[in-house]
Amino acid sequence: MKYKLYDTIQLITNKYVPIGVLKGTFGIIVEIYDEDNFEIEFIQNDAYPTGKVFPVKKEEIMLVDSSIIKSDLERYVKGNIQQNSKL
């Protein structure tokens, strides 16, 4: 499977539990190093960023339908735009 920039993924390993990212956590591909290595920005269930961004291997993630988190992401982005416009 070929991954693309900004694809939505889900972590399928517990390898990153010690740094606070659990199996099942969603993320967005923000950098593609090669076909097997990606930089991922992980997000909470409510689509807010966790502040965790790090490289993972292809076998540690799976592609998911972005509609799973799309409404939460849109709400987050709209909230930030409204908040910034008040400044």
Residue frames as a rotation matrix with the C-alpha (Angstrom) as fourth column:
MET 1
0.577 0.817 0.000 0.00
0.817 -0.577 0.000 0.00
0.000 0.000 -1.000 0.00
LYS 2
-0.428 -0.714 0.554 1.33
0.707 -0.646 -0.286 3.42
0.562 0.270 0.782 -0.93
TYR 3
0.209 0.430 -0.878 0.94
0.883 -0.469 -0.020 6.10
-0.420 -0.771 -0.478 1.70
LYS 4
0.055 -0.118 0.991 0.59
0.655 -0.745 -0.125 9.78
0.754 0.656 0.036 0.83
LEU 5
-0.926 -0.371 0.077 1.32
0.228 -0.709 -0.667 13.01
0.302 -0.600 0.741 2.65
TYR 6
-0.667 0.643 0.376 -1.53
-0.744 -0.602 -0.291 13.89
0.040 -0.474 0.880 5.06
ASP 7
-0.157 0.582 -0.798 -3.02
-0.094 0.795 0.599 10.39
0.983 0.170 -0.070 5.03
THR 8
0.247 0.320 0.915 -4.76
-0.951 -0.103 0.293 9.46
0.188 -0.942 0.279 8.27
ILE 9
-0.275 -0.428 -0.861 -3.22
-0.211 0.901 -0.380 6.47
0.938 0.077 -0.339 10.01
GLN 10
0.788 0.395 0.472 -3.70
-0.560 0.142 0.816 4.44
0.256 -0.908 0.333 13.16
LEU 11
-0.289 -0.935 0.208 -0.84
-0.926 0.217 -0.310 3.09
0.245 -0.282 -0.928 15.23
ILE 12
0.681 0.560 -0.472 -0.89
-0.479 0.828 0.292 -0.73
0.555 0.028 0.832 15.46
THR 13
-0.027 -0.745 -0.667 1.91
0.450 0.587 -0.673 -1.29
0.892 -0.318 0.319 17.97
ASN 14
0.932 0.279 -0.232 2.45
0.315 -0.304 0.899 -0.72
0.180 -0.911 -0.371 21.69
LYS 15
0.122 -0.992 0.025 6.10
0.908 0.101 -0.408 0.17
0.402 0.072 0.913 21.09
TYR 16
-0.493 -0.346 0.798 5.50
0.234 -0.936 -0.261 3.86
0.838 0.058 0.543 21.90
VAL 17
0.586 0.726 -0.361 3.56
0.504 0.023 0.864 3.44
0.635 -0.688 -0.352 25.16
PRO 18
0.039 -0.616 -0.786 6.60
0.987 -0.101 0.128 4.63
-0.158 -0.781 0.604 27.20
ILE 19
-0.928 -0.373 -0.015 6.37
0.365 -0.915 0.175 8.03
-0.079 0.157 0.984 25.48
GLY 20
-0.566 0.767 -0.301 2.60
-0.074 -0.412 -0.908 8.26
-0.821 -0.492 0.290 25.85
VAL 21
-0.256 0.498 -0.829 1.34
-0.966 -0.160 0.202 7.12
-0.032 0.853 0.522 22.44
LEU 22
-0.261 0.264 0.928 -0.85
-0.396 0.848 -0.353 4.04
-0.880 -0.460 -0.117 22.69
LYS 23
-0.934 0.083 0.348 -1.79
0.321 0.621 0.714 1.40
-0.157 0.779 -0.607 20.14
GLY 24
-0.046 0.977 0.208 -4.89
0.993 0.067 -0.095 2.67
-0.106 0.202 -0.974 18.32
THR 25
0.014 -0.016 -1.000 -3.86
0.248 -0.969 0.019 6.33
-0.969 -0.248 -0.009 18.40
PHE 26
0.730 0.295 0.617 -4.64
0.667 -0.109 -0.737 8.23
-0.150 0.949 -0.277 15.20
GLY 27
-0.073 -0.775 -0.627 -2.14
0.262 -0.622 0.738 10.37
-0.962 -0.110 0.249 13.36
ILE 28
0.944 0.273 -0.183 -1.43
-0.065 -0.393 -0.917 12.27
-0.322 0.878 -0.353 10.18
ILE 29
0.260 -0.879 0.399 1.54
0.932 0.337 0.135 11.64
-0.254 0.337 0.907 7.89
VAL 30
0.863 0.029 -0.504 3.46
0.027 -1.000 -0.013 14.91
-0.504 -0.003 -0.864 7.83
GLU 31
0.112 -0.851 -0.513 6.65
-0.947 -0.247 0.203 13.71
-0.300 0.463 -0.834 6.13
ILE 32
0.981 0.092 0.169 7.54
-0.032 0.943 -0.331 10.77
-0.190 0.320 0.928 3.92
TYR 33
0.213 -0.977 -0.010 11.19
-0.614 -0.142 0.776 9.75
-0.760 -0.159 -0.631 4.19
ASP 34
-0.823 -0.299 -0.483 10.89
-0.565 0.521 0.640 6.75
0.060 0.799 -0.598 1.89
GLU 35
-0.183 0.853 -0.489 8.27
-0.518 0.339 0.785 4.10
0.835 0.397 0.380 1.15
ASP 36
0.069 0.168 -0.983 8.79
0.531 0.828 0.179 2.46
0.844 -0.535 -0.032 4.57
ASN 37
-0.454 -0.340 -0.824 9.40
0.887 -0.262 -0.381 5.39
-0.087 -0.903 0.420 6.95
PHE 38
0.071 0.634 0.770 7.14
0.510 -0.686 0.519 8.31
0.857 0.356 -0.372 7.86
GLU 39
-0.982 -0.188 0.002 6.98
0.109 -0.576 -0.810 11.24
0.154 -0.796 0.586 10.26
ILE 40
-0.163 0.977 -0.140 3.63
0.671 0.214 0.710 11.16
0.723 0.022 -0.690 12.04
GLU 41
-0.801 0.105 0.589 1.85
-0.457 -0.742 -0.490 13.85
0.386 -0.662 0.643 14.05
PHE 42
-0.681 0.528 -0.507 -0.34
0.622 0.783 -0.019 12.03
0.386 -0.328 -0.862 16.55
ILE 43
-0.531 0.617 0.582 -3.74
-0.515 -0.780 0.356 13.32
0.673 -0.111 0.731 17.59
GLN 44
-0.850 0.343 0.400 -6.10
-0.281 0.347 -0.895 12.68
-0.446 -0.873 -0.198 20.47
ASN 45
-0.588 0.702 0.401 -9.51
0.757 0.652 -0.031 11.08
-0.283 0.286 -0.916 19.96
ASP 46
0.446 0.771 -0.454 -11.04
0.545 -0.637 -0.545 14.56
-0.710 -0.005 -0.704 19.76
ALA 47
0.620 -0.278 0.734 -8.58
0.738 -0.112 -0.665 15.43
0.267 0.954 0.136 16.95
TYR 48
0.909 -0.403 0.107 -6.47
-0.416 -0.857 0.302 17.80
-0.030 -0.319 -0.947 19.05
PRO 49
0.310 -0.872 -0.378 -2.72
-0.271 0.301 -0.915 17.37
0.911 0.386 -0.143 18.52
THR 50
0.868 -0.069 -0.491 -0.93
0.453 0.513 0.729 15.43
0.202 -0.856 0.477 21.24
GLY 51
0.712 -0.702 0.002 2.30
-0.677 -0.686 0.267 17.33
-0.186 -0.191 -0.964 20.69
LYS 52
0.097 -0.647 0.757 3.92
-0.084 0.752 0.654 14.02
-0.992 -0.127 0.018 19.75
VAL 53
0.863 0.026 -0.504 5.58
-0.503 -0.044 -0.863 13.95
-0.044 0.999 -0.025 16.34
PHE 54
-0.073 -0.919 0.387 8.09
-0.651 0.338 0.680 11.24
-0.756 -0.203 -0.623 15.51
PRO 55
-0.317 -0.125 -0.940 9.11
-0.910 0.320 0.264 8.76
0.268 0.939 -0.215 12.80
VAL 56
0.161 0.370 0.915 7.50
-0.512 0.824 -0.243 5.35
-0.844 -0.430 0.322 12.49
LYS 57
-0.891 -0.454 0.014 7.92
-0.269 0.553 0.789 2.38
-0.366 0.699 -0.614 10.20
LYS 58
-0.491 0.702 -0.516 5.32
-0.733 -0.012 0.680 1.24
0.471 0.712 0.520 7.68
GLU 59
-0.395 0.319 -0.862 4.64
0.231 0.942 0.243 -1.98
0.889 -0.103 -0.445 9.59
GLU 60
-0.855 0.040 -0.518 3.70
0.512 -0.103 -0.853 0.04
-0.088 -0.994 0.068 12.72
ILE 61
-0.607 0.644 -0.465 0.75
-0.440 -0.760 -0.478 1.85
-0.662 -0.085 0.745 11.12
MET 62
-0.518 0.497 0.697 -2.36
0.804 0.561 0.197 1.22
-0.293 0.662 -0.690 9.05
LEU 63
-0.946 0.240 0.216 -4.26
-0.077 -0.817 0.572 3.55
0.314 0.524 0.792 6.78
VAL 64
-0.483 0.851 -0.208 -7.71
0.711 0.242 -0.660 4.56
-0.512 -0.466 -0.722 8.02
ASP 65
0.016 0.619 0.786 -10.59
0.856 -0.414 0.309 6.48
0.516 0.668 -0.536 6.51
SER 66
-0.877 -0.459 0.145 -10.06
0.342 -0.805 -0.485 10.15
0.339 -0.376 0.863 7.35
SER 67
-0.138 0.899 0.415 -13.81
-0.250 -0.438 0.864 10.61
0.958 0.016 0.285 7.84
ILE 68
0.190 0.136 -0.972 -13.34
0.783 0.576 0.234 8.86
0.592 -0.806 0.003 11.21
ILE 69
-0.179 -0.359 -0.916 -11.71
0.878 -0.478 0.017 12.01
-0.444 -0.801 0.401 12.55
LYS 70
-0.570 -0.125 0.812 -12.65
0.678 -0.630 0.379 14.57
0.464 0.766 0.444 9.89
SER 71
0.439 0.811 0.387 -15.55
0.401 -0.562 0.723 16.19
0.804 -0.162 -0.572 11.75
ASP 72
0.736 -0.240 -0.634 -13.43
0.616 -0.153 0.773 16.53
-0.283 -0.959 0.035 14.90
LEU 73
-0.371 -0.921 0.121 -10.54
0.872 -0.301 0.387 17.98
-0.320 0.249 0.914 12.89
GLU 74
-0.282 0.343 0.896 -12.83
0.582 -0.681 0.444 20.49
0.763 0.647 -0.007 11.18
ARG 75
0.792 0.601 -0.112 -14.24
0.419 -0.400 0.815 21.55
0.445 -0.692 -0.568 14.54
TYR 76
0.363 -0.758 -0.542 -10.71
0.768 -0.085 0.634 21.97
-0.527 -0.647 0.551 15.93
VAL 77
-0.582 -0.607 0.541 -9.54
0.812 -0.467 0.351 24.04
0.040 0.644 0.764 12.93
LYS 78
0.077 0.703 0.707 -12.65
0.468 -0.652 0.597 26.23
0.880 0.285 -0.379 12.96
GLY 79
0.834 0.212 -0.509 -12.23
0.549 -0.222 0.806 26.81
0.058 -0.952 -0.302 16.69
ASN 80
-0.073 -0.947 -0.313 -8.62
0.832 -0.231 0.505 27.91
-0.550 -0.223 0.805 16.21
ILE 81
-0.544 -0.076 0.836 -9.56
0.691 -0.605 0.395 30.26
0.475 0.793 0.381 13.36
GLN 82
0.498 0.807 0.318 -12.32
0.400 -0.539 0.741 31.85
0.770 -0.242 -0.591 15.45
GLN 83
0.696 -0.295 -0.655 -10.05
0.657 -0.108 0.747 32.14
-0.291 -0.949 0.119 18.48
ASN 84
-0.376 -0.924 0.073 -7.23
0.853 -0.314 0.416 33.73
-0.361 0.219 0.906 16.45
SER 85
-0.276 0.329 0.903 -9.61
0.638 -0.641 0.428 36.21
0.719 0.694 -0.033 14.80
LYS 86
0.793 0.593 -0.140 -10.52
0.467 -0.445 0.764 37.55
0.391 -0.671 -0.630 18.27
LEU 87
0.213 -0.814 -0.541 -6.90
0.888 -0.070 0.454 38.42
-0.408 -0.577 0.708 19.05
